[in-house]
Amino acid sequence: MARGNAVSRLLVGTDGSDCAAIIADALAEWGSLRGLPAVALSVAPVDSPTFKLLISLYTLGDEPAEFQPEALEELHRGYATEMAGRLTERG
């Protein structure tokens, strides 16, 4: 969200997809954003009864729901870390 006439930092979201992977390249091509502080993030599902129900339905009960949130959080942390690395490499 822009609240002024200048950009002072970036918030870059990723979902780990191939499309998201090209964000850093696109930003680097623009050049005008080079050197700005950036935060990379990925949003993982929260631990909730609804999430546990969806996991049990999706996996037909083969995967215990209590293990899924931690695995997803770690996966999404990796996505954000990869994006941060790409942003750093490209300036």
VMD Tcl script that draws the C-alpha trace (Angstrom):
set ca {
  {0.00 0.00 0.00}
  {1.45 3.34 -1.01}
  {0.91 6.16 1.44}
  {3.30 8.69 0.05}
  {5.13 9.83 -3.05}
  {8.17 7.56 -2.56}
  {8.84 3.87 -2.00}
  {10.95 3.16 1.08}
  {10.67 -0.63 1.35}
  {9.12 -3.68 -0.29}
  {6.93 -6.48 1.00}
  {7.22 -9.42 -1.38}
  {4.90 -12.40 -1.07}
  {5.51 -15.88 -2.43}
  {3.66 -19.16 -2.55}
  {6.61 -21.19 -3.79}
  {5.24 -21.42 -7.32}
  {7.23 -20.99 -10.53}
  {5.29 -17.77 -11.19}
  {6.29 -16.34 -7.81}
  {9.91 -17.32 -8.41}
  {10.23 -14.75 -11.19}
  {9.20 -11.83 -8.94}
  {12.79 -11.08 -7.94}
  {13.90 -11.03 -11.59}
  {11.06 -8.70 -12.53}
  {11.86 -6.33 -9.68}
  {15.55 -6.35 -10.62}
  {14.69 -5.47 -14.24}
  {12.82 -2.38 -13.10}
  {15.97 -1.12 -11.43}
  {14.19 1.74 -9.65}
  {13.61 -0.48 -6.60}
  {17.22 -1.66 -6.34}
  {18.74 -1.29 -2.89}
  {15.45 -0.89 -1.01}
  {14.93 -2.95 2.13}
  {12.62 -5.86 1.38}
  {10.73 -8.41 3.44}
  {9.82 -11.74 1.86}
  {6.93 -13.71 3.28}
  {4.71 -16.65 2.62}
  {1.38 -17.24 4.28}
  {0.72 -20.68 5.75}
  {-2.65 -21.90 7.02}
  {-3.26 -21.34 10.71}
  {-3.79 -24.12 13.18}
  {-7.55 -24.32 13.55}
  {-10.29 -26.94 13.77}
  {-11.30 -26.08 10.20}
  {-7.77 -26.64 8.94}
  {-7.58 -30.00 10.72}
  {-10.91 -31.03 9.21}
  {-9.78 -30.06 5.72}
  {-6.53 -32.02 6.10}
  {-8.39 -35.10 7.30}
  {-10.83 -34.88 4.38}
  {-8.14 -34.16 1.81}
  {-5.91 -37.04 2.90}
  {-8.88 -39.33 3.67}
  {-7.61 -39.58 7.24}
  {-4.24 -41.07 6.26}
  {-2.25 -38.12 7.63}
  {-2.59 -37.11 11.27}
  {-3.70 -33.47 11.32}
  {-1.46 -32.50 14.23}
  {1.66 -32.99 12.10}
  {0.49 -30.96 9.14}
  {0.67 -27.38 10.48}
  {4.31 -27.71 11.48}
  {5.26 -29.23 8.14}
  {3.39 -26.50 6.24}
  {4.94 -23.78 8.36}
  {8.41 -25.14 7.63}
  {7.60 -25.42 3.91}
  {6.38 -21.82 3.76}
  {9.35 -20.60 5.81}
  {11.52 -22.19 3.12}
  {9.58 -20.37 0.37}
  {10.14 -17.04 2.11}
  {13.82 -17.80 2.69}
  {14.30 -18.69 -0.99}
  {12.61 -15.47 -2.06}
  {14.76 -13.44 0.33}
  {17.83 -15.04 -1.20}
  {16.70 -14.22 -4.72}
  {15.97 -10.61 -3.76}
  {19.39 -10.27 -2.12}
  {21.19 -11.75 -5.14}
  {19.47 -9.35 -7.51}
  {19.98 -6.23 -5.43}
}
mol new
graphics top color blue
foreach p $ca { graphics top sphere $p radius 0.5 }
foreach p [lrange $ca 0 end-1] q [lrange $ca 1 end] { graphics top cylinder $p $q radius 0.2 }
display resetview
